[in-house]
Amino acid sequence: EDQVQLFVGLPLDAVSDCNSINHVRAIKAGLKALKLLGCEGVEVPVWWGIVEKEAMGEYEWSDQVT
């Protein structure tokens, strides 16, 4: 029997413009609850303008990006 895999999108403001996690305690509690419900994974929004700031196709993933 095939089972449906559950993936959940995190809120759009989960990651700040300064590359830090917003609402840490709420997200931590939510992730624990999702795990108990059988969630297979989460989707995290990425704002390409933050990591592709200098030029198209040039990505900067270090924690120094602001």
Beta strands, then each sheet from edge to edge (+ up, - down):
strand 1: 7-9
strand 2: 41-43
sheet 1: 1+ 2+
end
